[in-house]
Amino acid sequence: MKRLILIAISLLLLGSMGYFAMQNSHSVTLNLYGNFSIQLSVWMVLAGSFVAGWAVTELWQFVSHPQRFVQSFLGKFSRYKDNKKLQKTQDFENASLLRDPKQVRKSFSKLDKPETPLSVRVQYLELLRYEKNAEELLHSYAELRNKYQGNLQVLLPYLKLTCKLSEWDLAERLSHEILRITPGHPDALAGLRQVNIARENWVACIEQEKELLSNYNGSLITYNVKQEHEEHLQKAMRQDPKFLKNWSFRYLPQKRDKKNDKPFEAIGEANQLQKSGMFLEAAKVLKKAFENTANPELLEALEGVYRQSGTEVQILSIIGAIHNSRQRAIPASLLYAKLLYQNNQLEEASKVLGQVNISATTMDQKAYPAAKNKGTQLNEKWSELNHAIRFLIAIRQERSEDALTEAKPLLREDKILN
């Protein structure tokens, strides 16, 4: 606004001087030297006097305070350079958004100087994924990392790249390096979490998830973590049944019932006993846990122990004891019949199946009270196993009509055609 007012006043003064110059034609003769003289209009003399006065004033200011002129000149020159550099950076950004490799290289070549910001160099490396293969890109990142050691601007994109390429050893080293520089860094914790998931190291994975959920719960970065945390807790218990002994769940928004952990702790304990060759003790642990929880996953683990032991007769007797218990569970009876059939004990298997009565409505709650949401899947699984064993026994005993009857549920029209 001030500049506009100044321009308006200047135009008004110049217009006034022009008007009076037209109205007054007086002239002034100036003798310069000897007989040489010039004749000028009086208004030109006045205007020249003003200009000369301004020039003398500026000259005096420059002589007395030269740094002001230099600073003003250098400031304008610096702003010119900054604007030019900003324009080059903007061209590079536009080429990056358009994913134009040719224009990206051209724009970066104008920026590629020793003073180029590291963020621009890293951004250029990220864009090279459209041209270079994985090995070349990792090599480029490694060179930049060696040049700028300990710089998060290089380490974080490098870590994300290694996770995408499943370079887990390198990702682990980068994560630890970032955590050494910035303890608790969420990207490093997320990277270590991905490494441990890939290696199925669930105990270590849970530790990273706990720290993420403690510090960033409710945020977008922990959305998938929160969804998968319970499943990973169960897998961790299978690896180390006692690691949750002193574990605090205060970082979770809802209170967690530790009674539901008993089956997974039993599976973890059985796994450890199996590794020590104590198959019978592992089977007893699983039997006791199943009698308390009726979780069919314990039966799957028990079947695994039985096969790992080399079809130990005592373990088969333990499964039979579950079948003969007062709290008879249909999945346990079907598993017992399956193993008897595989041992060519057809009569015993038929006898067990004769004591099993499966209906379409009894599997959801009676067979497995803890899995009401999975009732349909369990129904289908155990029902098919029931008919399959009966069908195979009928085939072995050459009872064709009974075999055909048992085959009908296994070969349903909707199941075959869909």
URURUR-V521799 format. One record per residue. N is the residue number from 0. RES is the residue in three letters. SS is DSSP state (H for helix, E for strand, C for the rest). Layout:
# URURUR-V521799
n,res,ss
N,RES,SS
N,RES,SS
This chain:
# URURUR-V521799
n,res,ss
0,MET,C
1,LYS,H
2,ARG,H
3,LEU,H
4,ILE,H
5,LEU,H
6,ILE,H
7,ALA,H
8,ILE,H
9,SER,H
10,LEU,H
11,LEU,H
12,LEU,H
13,LEU,H
14,GLY,H
15,SER,H
16,MET,H
17,GLY,H
18,TYR,H
19,PHE,H
20,ALA,H
21,MET,H
22,GLN,H
23,ASN,C
24,SER,C
25,HIS,C
26,SER,E
27,VAL,E
28,THR,E
29,LEU,E
30,ASN,E
31,LEU,E
32,TYR,E
33,GLY,C
34,ASN,C
35,PHE,E
36,SER,E
37,ILE,E
38,GLN,E
39,LEU,E
40,SER,E
41,VAL,H
42,TRP,H
43,MET,H
44,VAL,H
45,LEU,H
46,ALA,H
47,GLY,H
48,SER,H
49,PHE,H
50,VAL,H
51,ALA,H
52,GLY,H
53,TRP,H
54,ALA,H
55,VAL,H
56,THR,H
57,GLU,H
58,LEU,H
59,TRP,H
60,GLN,H
61,PHE,H
62,VAL,H
63,SER,H
64,HIS,C
65,PRO,H
66,GLN,H
67,ARG,H
68,PHE,H
69,VAL,H
70,GLN,H
71,SER,H
72,PHE,H
73,LEU,H
74,GLY,H
75,LYS,H
76,PHE,H
77,SER,H
78,ARG,H
79,TYR,H
80,LYS,H
81,ASP,H
82,ASN,H
83,LYS,H
84,LYS,H
85,LEU,H
86,GLN,H
87,LYS,H
88,THR,H
89,GLN,H
90,ASP,H
91,PHE,H
92,GLU,H
93,ASN,H
94,ALA,H
95,SER,H
96,LEU,H
97,LEU,H
98,ARG,C
99,ASP,C
100,PRO,H
101,LYS,H
102,GLN,H
103,VAL,H
104,ARG,H
105,LYS,H
106,SER,H
107,PHE,H
108,SER,H
109,LYS,H
110,LEU,H
111,ASP,C
112,LYS,C
113,PRO,C
114,GLU,C
115,THR,C
116,PRO,C
117,LEU,H
118,SER,H
119,VAL,H
120,ARG,H
121,VAL,H
122,GLN,H
123,TYR,H
124,LEU,H
125,GLU,H
126,LEU,H
127,LEU,H
128,ARG,H
129,TYR,H
130,GLU,C
131,LYS,C
132,ASN,C
133,ALA,H
134,GLU,H
135,GLU,H
136,LEU,H
137,LEU,H
138,HIS,H
139,SER,H
140,TYR,H
141,ALA,H
142,GLU,H
143,LEU,H
144,ARG,H
145,ASN,H
146,LYS,H
147,TYR,C
148,GLN,C
149,GLY,C
150,ASN,C
151,LEU,H
152,GLN,H
153,VAL,H
154,LEU,H
155,LEU,H
156,PRO,H
157,TYR,H
158,LEU,H
159,LYS,H
160,LEU,H
161,THR,H
162,CYS,H
163,LYS,H
164,LEU,C
165,SER,C
166,GLU,C
167,TRP,H
168,ASP,H
169,LEU,H
170,ALA,H
171,GLU,H
172,ARG,H
173,LEU,H
174,SER,H
175,HIS,H
176,GLU,H
177,ILE,H
178,LEU,H
179,ARG,H
180,ILE,H
181,THR,C
182,PRO,C
183,GLY,C
184,HIS,C
185,PRO,H
186,ASP,H
187,ALA,H
188,LEU,H
189,ALA,H
190,GLY,H
191,LEU,H
192,ARG,H
193,GLN,H
194,VAL,H
195,ASN,H
196,ILE,H
197,ALA,H
198,ARG,H
199,GLU,C
200,ASN,C
201,TRP,H
202,VAL,H
203,ALA,H
204,CYS,H
205,ILE,H
206,GLU,H
207,GLN,H
208,GLU,H
209,LYS,H
210,GLU,H
211,LEU,H
212,LEU,H
213,SER,H
214,ASN,H
215,TYR,H
216,ASN,C
217,GLY,C
218,SER,C
219,LEU,H
220,ILE,H
221,THR,H
222,TYR,H
223,ASN,H
224,VAL,H
225,LYS,H
226,GLN,H
227,GLU,H
228,HIS,H
229,GLU,H
230,GLU,H
231,HIS,H
232,LEU,H
233,GLN,H
234,LYS,H
235,ALA,H
236,MET,H
237,ARG,H
238,GLN,H
239,ASP,C
240,PRO,C
241,LYS,C
242,PHE,C
243,LEU,C
244,LYS,C
245,ASN,C
246,TRP,C
247,SER,C
248,PHE,C
249,ARG,C
250,TYR,C
251,LEU,C
252,PRO,C
253,GLN,C
254,LYS,C
255,ARG,C
256,ASP,C
257,LYS,H
258,LYS,H
259,ASN,H
260,ASP,H
261,LYS,H
262,PRO,H
263,PHE,H
264,GLU,H
265,ALA,H
266,ILE,H
267,GLY,H
268,GLU,H
269,ALA,H
270,ASN,H
271,GLN,H
272,LEU,H
273,GLN,H
274,LYS,H
275,SER,C
276,GLY,C
277,MET,C
278,PHE,H
279,LEU,H
280,GLU,H
281,ALA,H
282,ALA,H
283,LYS,H
284,VAL,H
285,LEU,H
286,LYS,H
287,LYS,H
288,ALA,H
289,PHE,H
290,GLU,H
291,ASN,H
292,THR,H
293,ALA,C
294,ASN,C
295,PRO,H
296,GLU,H
297,LEU,H
298,LEU,H
299,GLU,H
300,ALA,H
301,LEU,H
302,GLU,H
303,GLY,H
304,VAL,H
305,TYR,H
306,ARG,H
307,GLN,H
308,SER,C
309,GLY,C
310,THR,C
311,GLU,C
312,VAL,H
313,GLN,H
314,ILE,H
315,LEU,H
316,SER,H
317,ILE,H
318,ILE,H
319,GLY,H
320,ALA,H
321,ILE,H
322,HIS,H
323,ASN,H
324,SER,C
325,ARG,C
326,GLN,C
327,ARG,C
328,ALA,C
329,ILE,H
330,PRO,H
331,ALA,H
332,SER,H
333,LEU,H
334,LEU,H
335,TYR,H
336,ALA,H
337,LYS,H
338,LEU,H
339,LEU,H
340,TYR,H
341,GLN,H
342,ASN,C
343,ASN,C
344,GLN,C
345,LEU,H
346,GLU,H
347,GLU,H
348,ALA,H
349,SER,H
350,LYS,H
351,VAL,H
352,LEU,H
353,GLY,H
354,GLN,C
355,VAL,C
356,ASN,C
357,ILE,C
358,SER,C
359,ALA,C
360,THR,C
361,THR,C
362,MET,H
363,ASP,H
364,GLN,H
365,LYS,H
366,ALA,H
367,TYR,C
368,PRO,H
369,ALA,H
370,ALA,H
371,LYS,H
372,ASN,H
373,LYS,H
374,GLY,H
375,THR,H
376,GLN,H
377,LEU,H
378,ASN,H
379,GLU,H
380,LYS,H
381,TRP,H
382,SER,H
383,GLU,H
384,LEU,H
385,ASN,H
386,HIS,H
387,ALA,H
388,ILE,H
389,ARG,H
390,PHE,H
391,LEU,H
392,ILE,H
393,ALA,H
394,ILE,H
395,ARG,H
396,GLN,C
397,GLU,C
398,ARG,C
399,SER,H
400,GLU,H
401,ASP,H
402,ALA,H
403,LEU,H
404,THR,H
405,GLU,H
406,ALA,H
407,LYS,H
408,PRO,H
409,LEU,H
410,LEU,C
411,ARG,C
412,GLU,H
413,ASP,H
414,LYS,H
415,ILE,H
416,LEU,H
417,ASN,C
